């Protein structure tokens, strides 16, 4: 089948690679323009573009696609039989959706109709879900509202981060897309409407990354840390300095030298380079496993405490 692929991040790169290695012809790859990154502000290509370049695939990087008549005409000339879209980052107009013979299909990192939107993997972790998965669907003009084709369900690990789940689902997404294309080609692909019951997964914002010790439970704080790892991390202030938390667990037993100095959430109840850092929450204690000081690198809490004193009774704000 002649396929036009549209995608941008590493999640999409896995699907592109899977389709490229199948019995299909990639006639073009559409990805977002290169971005300025790093201290040197150098232009960096997307993971999808890097793969396309290394495999000699034709690349398109339009700034916009809506009302971009030149780009739309170019796609019409390519005459794809199917367009595969994975985390492209732009909504396709009807003019493009109507081009391919077999329509446009999308790989989405949730079990639709749950978590429509930009951040389905992140929200499944943030909400402490036990199950998630990948769905392929036919695209329409709505936001992830099209008829579903195939699904693959997976369990979420108790300590799994967004980054770890992202990597797992990206590989599953590639496999599911190959099977989806195969069934479309054979005329056996199912088509299941989503119905009216759904949830949304909106984009994340930096404001949500500050830990609310007063109102969040130990479990909610753990899920926040997991959900924002490695995207932005969570943070709190100690003596006016910003401290990032990258990995925590809910403490069962406390070290013998721990002290009940205060019932206030955010209070340090134990701190030692040997046994770590324990902080009170509204309903329990968390043990901080990976941490990052202000203007410092991410590291284990034990290593951090060898160079930075945090005392019992101090309070994170």
C-alpha positions as CSV (number, residue, x, y, z in Angstrom):
1,X,0.0,0.0,0.0
2,X,1.2,3.5,-0.8
3,X,1.4,5.4,2.5
4,X,2.0,9.0,3.5
5,X,3.3,9.1,7.1
6,X,2.8,12.1,9.4
7,X,4.4,12.3,12.8
8,X,7.0,14.1,14.9
9,X,8.3,12.7,18.3
10,X,10.0,9.4,19.1
11,X,6.6,7.8,19.8
12,X,5.8,8.4,16.1
13,X,9.3,7.3,14.9
14,X,8.6,3.7,16.2
15,X,5.4,3.5,14.0
16,X,7.3,4.9,11.0
17,X,10.0,2.3,11.4
18,X,7.4,-0.5,11.8
19,X,5.5,0.6,8.7
20,X,8.8,1.1,6.7
21,X,9.9,-2.5,7.6
22,X,6.5,-3.9,6.5
23,X,5.3,-4.7,2.9
24,X,4.2,-1.1,2.3
25,X,5.6,1.8,0.3
26,X,6.3,5.0,2.2
27,X,5.9,7.7,-0.5
28,X,6.5,10.6,1.9
29,X,7.0,11.7,5.5
30,X,5.5,14.8,6.9
31,X,6.9,16.2,10.2
32,X,7.1,19.4,12.1
33,X,9.9,22.0,11.2
34,X,13.2,21.7,13.0
35,X,13.3,23.4,16.4
36,X,15.9,25.5,18.1
37,X,17.2,23.7,21.1
38,X,20.0,23.7,23.7
39,X,22.3,26.5,24.9
40,X,23.7,27.0,21.4
41,X,20.1,27.2,20.0
42,X,20.9,24.9,17.1
43,X,18.2,23.6,14.8
44,X,17.4,20.1,15.7
45,X,15.3,17.7,13.5
46,X,12.5,15.6,14.9
47,X,13.1,11.9,15.6
48,X,10.8,11.2,12.7
49,X,12.8,13.4,10.3
50,X,16.1,11.8,11.5
51,X,14.7,8.3,10.7
52,X,13.4,9.5,7.3
53,X,16.7,11.1,6.4
54,X,18.7,8.0,7.4
55,X,16.4,5.8,5.2
56,X,16.2,8.0,2.2
57,X,12.5,8.9,2.5
58,X,11.1,12.1,1.0
59,X,10.4,14.6,3.7
60,X,7.9,17.5,4.0
61,X,8.0,20.1,6.8
62,X,5.3,22.7,6.3
63,X,4.9,25.4,8.9
64,X,1.1,25.0,8.6
65,X,-1.2,22.7,6.7
66,X,-4.5,24.5,7.0
67,X,-5.2,26.7,4.0
68,X,-1.8,25.7,2.6
69,X,-2.9,25.1,-0.9
70,X,0.6,24.4,-2.2
71,X,1.1,21.6,0.3
72,X,-2.3,20.1,-0.2
73,X,-1.8,20.0,-4.0
74,X,1.5,18.3,-3.4
75,X,-0.2,15.6,-1.3
76,X,-2.8,15.2,-4.0
77,X,-0.1,14.6,-6.6
78,X,1.5,11.9,-4.3
79,X,-1.9,10.2,-4.4
80,X,-1.4,8.1,-1.2
81,X,-3.8,5.2,-0.7
82,X,-3.6,5.7,3.1
83,X,-2.3,8.4,5.4
84,X,-1.0,7.3,8.8
85,X,-0.8,9.9,11.5
86,X,1.0,9.4,14.8
87,X,1.6,12.3,17.2
88,X,2.0,14.8,14.3
89,X,1.0,17.8,16.4
90,X,-1.4,19.4,13.8
91,X,-5.1,18.8,13.1
92,X,-5.7,17.7,9.5
93,X,-8.2,19.7,7.5
94,X,-11.0,18.0,5.5
95,X,-9.1,18.7,2.2
96,X,-6.3,16.3,3.4
97,X,-8.6,13.8,5.1
98,X,-10.5,13.3,1.8
99,X,-7.4,12.6,-0.3
100,X,-6.5,8.9,0.3
101,X,-8.6,6.1,-1.0
102,X,-8.6,4.2,2.3
103,X,-8.8,7.4,4.5
104,X,-6.5,8.5,7.3
105,X,-5.7,6.4,10.4
106,X,-4.2,7.5,13.7
107,X,-2.3,5.7,16.5
108,X,-3.5,7.0,19.9
109,X,-1.8,6.2,23.3
110,X,-5.0,5.3,25.2
111,X,-8.0,3.0,25.1
112,X,-10.4,5.3,23.4
113,X,-12.8,6.9,24.1
114,X,-10.8,7.4,27.3
115,X,-8.3,10.2,27.2
116,X,-8.9,11.9,23.9
117,X,-6.4,14.8,23.4
118,X,-2.8,15.7,23.6
119,X,-1.5,13.9,26.7
120,X,-3.2,10.5,27.1
121,X,-0.1,8.6,28.4
122,X,0.8,11.3,31.0
123,X,-2.8,11.5,32.4
124,X,-3.1,7.7,32.7
125,X,0.0,7.9,35.1
126,X,-1.2,11.1,36.8
127,X,-4.5,9.6,37.6
128,X,-3.0,6.3,38.9
129,X,-4.6,4.1,36.4
130,X,-3.8,0.4,36.4
131,X,-4.7,-0.3,32.7
132,X,-4.1,1.6,29.5
133,X,-3.2,0.8,25.9
134,X,-3.1,1.9,22.3
135,X,-6.0,2.4,19.8
136,X,-5.9,2.8,16.1
137,X,-8.8,4.7,14.5
138,X,-10.1,6.3,11.4
139,X,-9.6,10.1,11.5
140,X,-12.4,12.6,11.2
141,X,-12.6,16.4,11.8
142,X,-12.9,15.9,15.6
143,X,-10.2,15.6,18.3
144,X,-9.7,11.8,18.5
145,X,-13.4,11.1,17.8
146,X,-13.1,8.8,14.8
147,X,-14.3,5.2,14.6
148,X,-11.9,2.7,16.3
149,X,-10.2,0.0,14.5
150,X,-7.9,-2.1,16.8
151,X,-6.9,-1.9,20.5
152,X,-4.1,-3.4,22.6
153,X,-4.5,-3.3,26.4
154,X,-1.5,-3.2,28.8
155,X,-1.1,-3.0,32.6
156,X,0.7,0.0,34.1
157,X,3.4,-0.8,36.6
158,X,3.0,0.5,40.1
159,X,6.2,2.6,39.8
160,X,6.2,3.1,36.0
161,X,6.8,6.6,34.8
162,X,5.4,8.4,31.8
163,X,8.7,8.0,30.1
164,X,8.8,4.3,30.6
165,X,5.2,3.8,29.6
166,X,5.7,6.1,26.6
167,X,8.5,3.9,25.4
168,X,6.5,0.7,25.8
169,X,3.4,2.0,24.1
170,X,5.4,3.5,21.2
171,X,6.5,0.0,20.2
172,X,3.0,-1.5,20.7
173,X,1.7,1.4,18.6
174,X,4.0,0.5,15.7
175,X,3.0,-3.2,15.8
176,X,-0.7,-2.3,16.0
177,X,-0.4,0.1,13.1
178,X,1.2,-2.6,10.9
179,X,-1.7,-4.9,11.7
180,X,-4.2,-2.1,11.1
181,X,-2.8,-1.4,7.7
182,X,-2.8,-5.1,6.8
183,X,-6.5,-5.5,7.8
184,X,-7.5,-2.3,5.9
185,X,-5.7,-3.7,2.8
186,X,-7.5,-7.0,3.2
187,X,-10.9,-5.4,3.8
188,X,-11.2,-7.0,7.2
189,X,-10.6,-4.0,9.5
190,X,-13.4,-3.4,12.0
191,X,-15.0,0.0,12.4
192,X,-16.4,0.7,15.8
193,X,-18.0,4.1,16.7
194,X,-16.8,5.6,20.0
195,X,-20.1,6.6,21.4
196,X,-20.9,9.6,23.6
197,X,-19.0,8.7,26.8
198,X,-15.4,9.9,26.8
199,X,-12.7,11.6,28.9
200,X,-10.1,14.2,27.8
201,X,-6.4,14.4,28.3
202,X,-5.5,18.1,27.9
203,X,-2.0,19.4,27.5
204,X,0.1,19.7,30.6
205,X,1.2,23.0,32.1
206,X,4.1,24.0,34.3
207,X,1.8,25.2,37.1
208,X,0.8,21.6,37.9
209,X,4.3,20.5,38.6
210,X,4.5,22.2,42.0
211,X,3.8,19.8,44.8
212,X,0.8,20.7,47.0
213,X,1.8,19.1,50.3
214,X,-1.3,20.5,52.1
215,X,-4.0,19.0,49.9
216,X,-2.5,16.0,48.1
217,X,-2.2,12.5,49.5
218,X,1.0,10.5,49.4
219,X,-0.4,8.5,46.5
220,X,-1.4,11.6,44.6
221,X,2.1,13.0,45.1
222,X,3.7,9.8,43.9
223,X,1.5,9.8,40.8
224,X,2.4,13.4,40.1
225,X,6.1,12.6,40.3
226,X,5.7,9.6,38.0
227,X,3.4,11.4,35.6
228,X,5.8,14.3,35.0
229,X,8.9,12.2,34.7
230,X,10.8,12.9,32.4
231,X,8.7,15.8,30.9
232,X,9.3,18.5,33.5
233,X,9.6,16.9,36.9
234,X,7.8,18.1,40.1
235,X,9.3,20.6,42.5
236,X,9.0,22.2,45.9
237,X,10.9,24.9,47.8
238,X,13.1,24.4,50.8
239,X,14.5,27.6,52.4
240,X,13.8,29.4,49.2
241,X,15.6,27.0,47.0
242,X,13.8,25.0,44.2
243,X,14.2,21.3,44.7
244,X,13.0,18.9,42.0
245,X,11.7,15.4,42.7
246,X,12.1,12.7,40.0
247,X,11.3,9.5,41.9
248,X,9.5,8.8,45.2
249,X,7.8,5.9,46.9
250,X,5.3,5.7,49.7
251,X,7.1,4.7,52.9
252,X,6.1,1.7,54.9
253,X,8.3,1.7,57.9
254,X,10.4,4.7,58.8
255,X,14.1,4.5,59.9
256,X,14.6,4.1,63.6
257,X,16.0,7.6,64.0
258,X,13.0,9.4,62.5
259,X,11.2,11.9,64.6
260,X,7.6,13.2,64.8
261,X,8.5,16.8,65.0
262,X,5.4,18.1,63.3
263,X,2.1,16.9,61.8
264,X,2.4,19.6,59.0
265,X,2.5,18.2,55.5
266,X,5.9,18.9,53.8
267,X,7.9,18.4,57.0
268,X,11.1,16.4,56.9
269,X,10.8,13.5,59.4
270,X,14.1,11.8,58.5
271,X,17.2,12.8,56.5
272,X,20.4,10.8,56.1
273,X,23.0,10.2,53.3
274,X,22.7,6.5,54.2
275,X,19.0,5.9,54.4
276,X,17.5,8.8,52.4
277,X,14.9,11.6,52.8
278,X,11.4,11.1,54.2
279,X,8.7,13.8,54.1
280,X,5.3,14.0,55.7
281,X,2.2,14.3,53.5
282,X,-1.4,14.8,54.7
283,X,-2.0,11.1,55.1
284,X,1.4,9.4,55.2
285,X,5.1,9.6,54.4
286,X,7.0,9.6,51.1
287,X,10.6,8.5,50.6
288,X,12.4,10.6,48.0
289,X,14.6,8.4,45.8
290,X,15.8,10.7,43.1
291,X,16.2,14.5,43.5
292,X,17.7,17.5,41.8
293,X,19.0,20.6,43.6
294,X,18.8,24.1,42.2
295,X,21.2,24.5,39.3
296,X,22.4,21.0,39.8
297,X,22.1,17.6,38.1
298,X,19.5,14.9,38.9
299,X,20.9,12.3,41.2
300,X,20.0,9.7,43.9
301,X,18.9,11.2,47.2
302,X,21.8,9.6,49.0
303,X,24.3,11.3,46.7
304,X,22.4,14.6,47.1
305,X,22.5,14.4,50.9
306,X,26.2,13.8,50.9
307,X,26.7,17.3,49.6
308,X,23.6,19.1,50.9
309,X,22.2,19.2,54.5
310,X,18.5,18.7,54.9
311,X,17.5,18.6,58.6
312,X,14.6,16.9,60.4
313,X,12.0,19.5,61.0
314,X,12.6,21.6,57.9
315,X,9.6,22.1,55.8
316,X,9.1,22.0,52.0
317,X,6.7,24.6,50.7
